[in-house]
Each structure stands twice: as structure tokens, then as C-alpha cells.
């Protein structure tokens, strides 16, 4: 087969055959198809989409482009959670140890930042010494010992997705429903799970800006899971403003630790607790929402969830002193403030604007080869529903490059809309699918 012919075929809106898809994905995984041809195919899919048969084959080919984990010797039920990406979405970091402390094994395979959204791996790697690069044997060892592992894809696990994931971020093809669904589900199906909960973000800071597209993405992923015999539940959640008060890498880890200590902002605590309870129920560890909620609250109050996080950080080479004192996490040296331009009520704190600003300051990647600055971050001091006065700080920004800050400051200031009448934020959990 010829990669150019397949790209042209997809550009002409023709469906690719099973053999063509499997040949192409095999070439991506092996590196015989160069980045520029893989990127061209991604753009063709982004523009013209895939039919159901193409998507099923594409996902299965990615799943089997490398090794698949065998976790059958782990006796506890195995569940994972994945988010489609949002601004300030650090949910996985406190959620995984909470669920593990409740007796469900969590083999969490996470990704890096895409576009304006942060990645769990980038955040975790702000912990000195922490490594997310585990081969399958070490992945299994950590999971067996701790009931929890927080890792990225190894070189041998779903290698096609690892290459395509990075290219999507650098080619403007992140928001394609077939590419999102196949990327997420190929990784999750490779984890040998019993249950999966998906957090599908909706709003300006999400890849799915409207409810109908988010619902379609959720149904697509639930269907892919069902086709492989995996119990999948999707939850649509609001991402019109950032989640929590911290946006960045190290500062989101610090906020996650605060949640594990029993604190944290209300919206973040609400979503972490809700998704943890849904994971326990999906895995069959609890029989009712009330029982699940009590279990989640109990492991936070007892300190068992924080201990689980401390142990997995140690198991993956991280400095556990930052779990007890997050001040040891990286912090950019320069500090600036964004202030309110008038008296009134905050009616908009636009998630996308905040996320893009953080990326421009170095917290994310504009190009595939960019390095992430773990110490850069934005602390929100006012969100929707808050009363502010002229000149009052609405955000504190930590940055390293004055040039970048000067370019970003006017853009970031546009994230807040202040009006005379108050507006309450909408519900955080919108609906469930599956």
C-alpha cells in the first residue's frame, strides 16, 4: 500500500478499508510512516471524519499496535477514569488515590497536555524525581504493591497513539471526535480494566464546546467500550470556567494535595467526590451512591487517601516531602496580578482564555518539542458569582519570562467579564451517558 494514496482517499471522503487502516496504523507505530504523512492523515480525518466501521477498526488497530496489559493476577476490581481535557482539571491526581484507598485497583494511564488543556503527566512530573515512564512489568509491580499506578504510555503499549497524540497537539486536530475517541479508548482498552468512567468536558475550555458534540463523543466512547466488553460510563461536566482555583502544573499538584487533606475549592471537591463514587459503583465495590459517597469521604477524613498518594509517589521515584509540604514544588520567580476593571459581579471567567494564557507563559506546549515550565501558573482569585471592586486582584500569575508576560497580560485580562447583576455558575455535572 501507499500512504499518499490512502491520504488522498480520505481527502476525497472515501472510507478506508480494514486492511488499509491496519497497514497505516502499523506503519505509524513502527515509524515507517513519517510525521508529515501521519499529520496529513490526521487532518483528512479531522475534516472528513470516519464512519462507524472505520472508527472501530482504527481503534482496534491502535489498541493492538503494541503490547496489551494482562492484569488478571490483580484480585481487586480494576477501574480507571479519563477526562477529555479541561483547564485546571487536576481531578485524576486526588481521585486515583481516593478510589485506591477504597479497595479498587486503579491502573491509571494518563496523557500530556493538548493545546490549551493541561496534562496529568506534566503535572505529576513537577514532583521532583517522579517518573511516569514505566515499562509494563514495572507498571504491574507498582499496581500490585500499591493498588494504584499513575503512568504514561510505555514504548510498547499502544505506540501508534503515542505518536498520533503528539501530532494532534501540534497540528490543530485535537477536537476531532473520531481521533479523541480512538485515542482514549485504545489506551483504556489496553489496561485490562473492569470498568471505566469518562469525564467529558463541555464549554469554552473543552475540546467540545457544545453539548451535542460532547454527548456524541460520550456515546461514541461508550459504544467502543461495549464492543470490547468493557463497562463504560460517561459524565458530561461543565468547563466554561476553570476547575478549582489553580491552573498550571506544580500549583495544580498542590491543590490536589489540599483536596486529599480534606480541603480544596468546592467545585473541585464536588467533582472529585462524584467521579470517585461513580468509579466505585461501576467497579462493583459499593451498591449505592450513598454508600459510595460515605466511602469516599471516609478515606479522605482518615488520611488513607493521602497515604495512598504518598506511597505511589515514592514507588515512582518522587520526592514524598512535597506531599507534606507542597512549598517544595517548583515555582516561577516572577509574580504579577490581573485586576478588576470595574465594580460589579463576575459573570464570566473564560476557561479557554485562561488556559491559552497559561500555555503561552510556558505551562503547556505550542509545539510538540516545547518543554513545559512546571513552575508557571495562574491562581484565580475571582470566579463566576463573586463580587469584585475596581482594582481588586482577580488572578495572581507566576511567570519566568517578562517578554511572554507582557504579550500575554492583555489577553488574560479579557477572561473576566464583570456586570452589574450577579450570575450564578451552572451545574458542574450536566448528565450521564451509559
C-alpha positions in Angstrom: 0.0 0.0 0.0 1.0 3.6 -0.4 0.5 6.3 2.4 -0.1 9.1 -0.2 -2.9 7.1 -1.9 -4.6 6.4 1.5 -4.4 10.1 2.4 -5.8 11.1 -0.9 -8.6 8.6 -0.5 -9.6 10.0 2.9 -9.3 13.6 1.5 -11.8 12.5 -1.2 -14.2 11.4 1.6 -13.9 7.7 0.7 -13.9 5.2 3.5 -10.7 3.3 4.2 -10.9 -0.5 4.3 -9.9 -2.5 7.3 -6.7 -3.6 5.7 -5.7 -0.1 4.7 -6.3 1.2 8.2 -4.4 -1.6 9.9 -1.5 -1.1 7.4 -1.4 2.6 8.1 -1.5 2.3 11.9 1.1 -0.4 11.9 3.3 2.0 9.9 2.7 4.8 12.3 3.7 2.6 15.3 6.8 1.3 13.5 7.9 4.7 12.3 7.9 3.7 8.7 5.3 6.4 8.0 6.9 9.8 8.7 5.3 12.5 10.8 4.3 14.7 7.8 2.2 11.8 6.3 0.7 10.9 9.6 -0.2 14.6 10.2 -1.7 14.8 6.7 -3.9 11.8 7.5 -5.0 13.3 10.9 -6.0 16.5 9.0 -8.0 14.4 6.5 -9.8 12.6 9.3 -10.3 15.9 11.1 -12.1 17.4 8.1 -14.0 14.4 6.7 -14.5 12.2 9.8 -14.8 8.4 9.9 -17.8 6.1 9.6 -18.6 3.6 12.5 -16.7 0.7 10.8 -13.6 2.8 10.2 -13.5 4.1 13.7 -13.9 0.6 15.2 -11.1 -0.7 13.1 -8.9 2.4 13.7 -9.3 2.0 17.5 -8.7 -1.8 17.4 -5.6 -1.3 15.2 -4.2 1.3 17.7 -5.0 -1.0 20.6 -3.1 -3.9 19.1 -0.2 -1.7 17.7 1.8 -2.9 20.7 1.5 -4.8 23.9 -1.8 -5.1 25.9 -1.6 -5.4 29.6 -2.6 -8.6 31.4 -3.7 -7.6 34.9 -5.6 -10.9 35.6 -3.5 -11.6 38.7 -4.7 -8.4 40.4 -7.5 -9.7 42.5 -9.2 -6.4 43.3 -11.6 -4.9 40.7 -9.8 -2.6 38.3 -11.2 0.8 37.3 -9.9 3.9 35.7 -11.1 7.4 34.9 -10.2 9.6 31.9 -11.0 13.2 31.1 -11.3 14.7 27.7 -9.3 17.7 28.9 -10.0 20.9 30.6 -8.4 24.0 32.2 -7.5 23.4 35.8 -8.6 19.8 35.5 -6.4 18.1 38.0 -9.1 15.7 39.1 -7.2 12.5 38.3 -4.5 13.3 40.8 -6.6 13.2 44.0 -9.3 10.9 42.6 -7.0 7.9 41.9 -5.6 7.5 45.4 -9.1 8.1 46.9 -10.5 5.2 44.8 -7.5 3.0 45.5 -7.9 3.6 49.3 -11.5 2.3 48.9 -10.1 -1.0 47.7 -10.4 -0.7 43.9 -7.2 -1.1 41.9 -6.5 2.0 39.6 -4.1 1.4 36.7 -4.3 5.0 35.5 -2.6 5.7 32.2 -2.7 9.4 31.6 -1.5 11.8 28.9 0.2 15.1 28.4 -1.2 18.5 27.7 -3.1 19.0 24.5 -3.5 22.6 23.2 -4.7 24.9 26.0 -5.6 22.0 28.3 -3.1 20.6 30.9 -1.9 17.0 31.1 -1.9 14.9 34.2 1.6 13.6 33.4 3.1 17.1 33.0 1.5 18.0 36.4 2.8 14.9 38.2 6.3 15.4 36.8 6.5 18.7 38.7 7.1 16.4 41.7 10.9 16.1 41.9 12.1 12.7 40.8 8.7 11.4 39.8 8.7 9.2 36.7 5.6 8.4 34.7 7.7 6.3 32.2 7.1 2.7 33.4 7.5 -0.4 31.3 4.7 -2.9 31.5 6.5 -5.1 34.1 7.1 -2.1 36.4 3.5 -0.8 35.8 2.2 -4.2 37.0 4.6 -4.2 40.0 3.5 -0.8 41.3 -0.1 -1.6 40.8 0.2 -4.9 42.7 2.0 -3.3 45.6 0.1 0.0 45.9 -3.3 -0.7 44.3 -2.5 2.3 42.2 -0.2 3.4 39.4 0.0 6.8 37.7 1.8 6.4 34.4 2.1 7.3 30.8 2.3 5.0 27.8 5.4 2.8 27.6 7.2 2.5 24.3 5.5 -0.8 23.8 1.9 0.0 24.9 -0.3 1.5 22.2 2.7 3.1 20.4 0.6 4.3 17.5 -1.4 6.5 19.8 1.7 7.9 21.5 2.9 9.3 18.1 -0.5 10.5 16.9 -1.3 12.1 20.3 1.8 14.4 20.0 1.0 15.2 16.4 -2.6 16.1 17.1 -1.4 18.7 19.6 0.8 20.3 17.1 -1.5 20.2 14.0 -4.8 21.7 15.2 -6.6 18.3 15.0 -7.2 17.9 18.7 -11.0 18.4 18.5 -11.9 15.6 16.1 -14.4 13.2 17.7 -13.0 10.1 16.0 -9.4 11.0 16.9 -10.3 11.8 20.6 -12.4 8.6 20.9 -9.9 6.3 19.4 -7.0 7.8 21.4 -8.7 7.5 24.7 -10.3 4.1 24.2 -7.3 2.4 22.7 -5.3 3.3 25.8 -8.1 2.3 28.2 -8.8 -1.0 26.5 -5.1 -1.8 26.7 -5.3 -1.5 30.5 -7.3 -4.7 31.1 -10.0 -2.9 33.1 -13.3 -4.0 34.6 -14.8 -0.5 34.5 -14.1 2.9 33.1 -15.6 6.3 33.9 -15.2 9.1 31.4 -15.3 12.8 32.2 -16.4 14.5 29.0 -15.9 18.3 29.3 -18.3 20.8 27.8 -17.7 24.5 27.4 -15.2 27.1 26.2 -12.3 25.4 27.9 -13.0 22.0 26.5 -12.5 20.5 23.1 -16.2 20.0 22.9 -17.7 23.5 23.0 -21.3 22.5 22.7 -23.4 19.9 24.5 -24.5 18.0 21.4 -20.9 17.3 20.3 -19.9 16.3 23.8 -22.9 13.9 24.0 -21.9 12.4 20.6 -18.3 11.9 21.9 -19.5 10.3 25.1 -21.8 7.9 23.2 -19.1 7.1 20.7 -16.7 6.1 23.5 -19.3 4.2 25.5 -20.1 2.2 22.3 -16.4 1.4 21.6 -16.1 0.1 25.2 -19.2 -2.0 24.9 -17.9 -3.5 21.7 -14.9 -4.8 23.6 -16.9 -6.0 26.6 -15.9 -3.1 28.9 -18.3 -1.3 31.3 -18.1 2.4 30.4 -20.0 5.3 31.9 -19.5 8.9 30.7 -20.3 12.0 32.6 -20.7 15.4 30.9 -19.3 18.2 33.1 -19.1 21.9 32.7 -15.8 23.5 31.6 -17.0 27.1 30.9 -14.7 28.3 33.6 -11.6 26.7 35.0 -12.0 23.9 37.6 -10.7 24.8 41.0 -8.5 27.9 41.6 -5.2 26.8 40.2 -4.1 26.5 36.5 -0.6 25.3 35.8 1.4 22.2 36.8 3.0 22.4 40.2 0.2 24.6 41.6 -2.4 22.1 40.4 -0.5 19.3 42.2 -0.5 21.5 45.4 -4.3 22.0 45.0 -4.7 18.2 44.6 -2.9 17.5 47.8 -5.1 20.1 49.5 -8.1 18.0 48.4 -6.6 14.8 49.8 -6.1 16.6 53.1 -9.8 17.4 53.2 -9.7 21.0 51.8 -9.8 22.4 48.4 -12.2 24.6 46.4 -15.9 23.5 46.4 -16.2 22.8 42.7 -13.1 20.6 42.6 -14.1 18.7 45.7 -17.6 18.1 44.3 -16.3 16.7 41.0 -13.6 14.5 42.6 -16.0 13.1 45.1 -18.7 12.5 42.5 -16.4 10.7 40.0 -14.8 8.7 42.7 -18.2 7.4 43.8 -19.2 6.6 40.2 -15.9 4.6 39.8 -16.7 2.6 42.9 -20.1 1.8 41.7 -19.0 0.9 38.2 -16.4 -1.4 39.6 -19.0 -3.1 41.9 -17.2 -2.1 45.1 -20.3 -0.4 46.5 -24.0 -0.9 46.0 -25.5 2.6 46.2 -24.5 6.2 45.6 -24.9 7.0 49.3 -22.6 4.1 50.3 -20.0 5.2 47.7 -20.1 8.8 48.9 -19.5 7.6 52.5 -16.6 5.5 51.5 -15.0 8.4 49.6 -15.5 10.9 52.5 -14.2 8.3 54.9 -10.8 7.7 53.2 -10.2 11.4 52.9 -11.1 12.1 56.6 -8.9 9.1 57.8 -5.9 10.2 55.8 -5.9 6.9 53.9 -6.2 8.6 50.5 -3.3 10.9 51.2 -1.2 8.0 52.3 -2.0 6.2 49.1 -0.8 9.1 47.1 2.4 9.4 49.2 3.1 5.7 48.6 2.6 5.8 44.8 4.8 8.9 44.6 7.5 7.0 46.4 7.1 3.9 44.3 7.5 6.0 41.1 10.7 7.7 42.4 9.1 11.0 43.5 10.2 13.2 46.5 7.4 12.5 49.1 8.4 15.6 51.1 6.3 17.7 48.8 3.2 15.7 49.7 3.7 17.0 53.3 5.0 20.4 52.2 3.9 21.5 48.7 6.1 24.5 49.0 8.9 22.3 47.7 7.3 22.1 44.3 8.7 24.3 41.5 7.6 27.9 41.5 8.4 30.6 38.8 10.2 33.6 40.3 8.1 36.5 39.0 4.6 37.4 40.2 2.0 39.7 38.6 -1.7 40.4 39.2 -4.7 40.8 36.9 -7.1 43.3 38.4 -10.8 44.1 38.0 -11.6 46.9 35.6 -14.7 47.9 37.4 -17.0 47.3 40.3 -19.6 44.5 39.9 -20.2 40.8 39.7 -18.1 38.3 37.8 -20.3 36.8 35.2 -17.6 35.2 33.1 -14.2 33.7 33.8 -13.5 32.2 30.4 -11.7 28.8 30.7 -10.2 28.9 27.2 -8.6 32.3 27.7 -7.1 31.3 31.0 -5.8 28.0 29.5 -4.3 29.6 26.4 -2.6 32.2 28.6 -1.1 29.6 30.8 0.2 27.8 27.8 1.7 30.9 26.3 3.5 31.5 29.6 5.1 28.1 29.4 2.7 25.8 31.3 1.8 24.0 28.1 3.1 23.3 24.6 2.6 25.3 21.4 4.9 22.9 19.5 5.4 19.2 20.0 9.1 19.8 21.0 8.4 22.5 23.6 9.4 22.0 27.2 6.9 22.6 29.9 7.7 25.0 32.7 6.3 23.3 35.8 6.6 26.5 37.9 4.4 28.7 35.8 0.8 29.1 36.9 -2.3 31.2 37.3 -4.2 31.4 40.6 -7.8 32.5 40.2 -9.0 35.0 42.9 -12.4 35.6 41.4 -14.8 33.3 39.5 -18.4 33.5 38.3 -20.7 34.7 41.1 -18.0 36.6 43.0 -18.4 40.3 43.8 -15.3 42.5 43.0 -14.3 46.1 43.1 -12.3 48.3 40.7 -8.6 47.4 41.1 -9.2 44.2 43.1 -6.9 41.3 42.0 -8.9 38.6 40.1 -5.8 36.5 39.4 -2.2 36.0 40.6 0.3 34.9 37.9 3.6 33.3 38.3 5.9 33.6 35.3 9.5 33.3 34.2 9.8 35.4 31.0 8.9 39.1 31.2 8.5 39.2 27.4 6.0 36.4 27.5 4.1 38.0 30.3 3.9 41.4 28.5 2.5 39.6 25.5 0.0 37.6 27.5 -1.2 40.1 30.1 -3.8 42.0 27.9 -5.2 38.7 26.6 -5.5 37.1 30.0 -7.3 40.3 31.3 -10.1 39.6 28.8 -11.0 36.3 30.6 -13.2 38.2 33.2 -16.5 39.8 32.4 -17.9 42.0 35.2 -21.5 43.2 35.2 -24.0 45.0 37.5 -26.1 41.9 38.0 -24.9 38.7 39.6 -24.9 35.4 37.7 -24.7 32.0 39.5 -22.5 29.3 37.9 -24.4 26.5 36.2 -24.4 22.9 37.4 -21.0 21.2 37.3 -22.4 17.8 36.5 -24.6 18.1 33.4 -25.7 14.5 32.7 -24.6 10.8 32.5 -24.3 8.7 29.4 -24.1 4.9 29.5 
